Amino acid sequence: SQTIHQWPATLVQPVGSPLSLECTVEGTSNPNLYWYRQAAGRGLQLLFYSVGIGQISSEVPQNLSASRPQDRQFILSSKKLLLSDSGFYLCAWSTYTGANVLTFGAGSRLTVL
Amino acid sequence: DQQVKQNSPSLSVQEGRISILNCDYTNSMFDYFLWYKKYPAEGPTFLISISSIKDKNEDGRFTVFLNKSAKHLSLHIVPSQPGDSAVYFCAASGAGKLIFGQGTTLQVKP
């Protein structure tokens, strides 16, 4: 069966520090991979998605970047965090068939102080 | 420009009654619509979907209705249970992406 792992679960970082959130998927190959963010009191905003190694589409101009160095690994990064980067970050995968049902990880809570 | 909107931030219903959650969209090119349920500090979990060529899909206590002319969909939960209390997101699928609404917090009172 397929599983998705996301870490760290919780992170408190000072403004201006770097960020790296990692996501890996097991039990499938060539998945579509996604990063979403849920800011406080808001919905799920699509940040990046990838259909293959090295292929990244950015949905929202921002202080973040994403990379896919391996088929089942997706990394969200920032060189210098802003206060507005605080939120709940969710990685997800799909096989893009039919309804394109996304399966989400448990999420990473980032607080920038 | 928000393509998927859930205009009701919250809904409160009595246990055993019907819960109706609503969602509107603007893009006619979406080919599927989905509903997700989310508990605090967890990832969303998939509930039910509907193809754009259908107008109804049912799975146990959950039914999704799609009105393409109005660009509107709704999720009906019957009967509602206290364990259904969560945030519900509708999402629209197109071009390999899911676009989510803002979510509606459902509270089911015992």
Chai-1 contact restraints between the chains, C-beta under 6 A:
chainA,res_idxA,chainB,res_idxB,connection_type,confidence,min_distance_angstrom,max_distance_angstrom,comment,restraint_id
A,G43,B,F100,contact,1.0,0.0,6.0,A-B,restraint_1
A,G43,B,G101,contact,1.0,0.0,6.0,A-B,restraint_2
A,G43,B,Q102,contact,1.0,0.0,6.0,A-B,restraint_3
A,G43,B,G103,contact,1.0,0.0,6.0,A-B,restraint_4
A,L44,B,F100,contact,1.0,0.0,6.0,A-B,restraint_5
A,Y49,B,K97,contact,1.0,0.0,6.0,A-B,restraint_6
A,L90,B,G43,contact,1.0,0.0,6.0,A-B,restraint_7
A,Y96,B,G96,contact,1.0,0.0,6.0,A-B,restraint_8
A,A99,B,Y32,contact,1.0,0.0,6.0,A-B,restraint_9
A,A99,B,S49,contact,1.0,0.0,6.0,A-B,restraint_10
A,A99,B,S93,contact,1.0,0.0,6.0,A-B,restraint_11
A,N100,B,S93,contact,1.0,0.0,6.0,A-B,restraint_12
A,V101,B,F46,contact,1.0,0.0,6.0,A-B,restraint_13
A,L102,B,L98,contact,1.0,0.0,6.0,A-B,restraint_14
A,F104,B,G43,contact,1.0,0.0,6.0,A-B,restraint_15
A,F104,B,P44,contact,1.0,0.0,6.0,A-B,restraint_16
A,G105,B,G43,contact,1.0,0.0,6.0,A-B,restraint_17
A,A106,B,G43,contact,1.0,0.0,6.0,A-B,restraint_18
A,G107,B,G43,contact,1.0,0.0,6.0,A-B,restraint_19
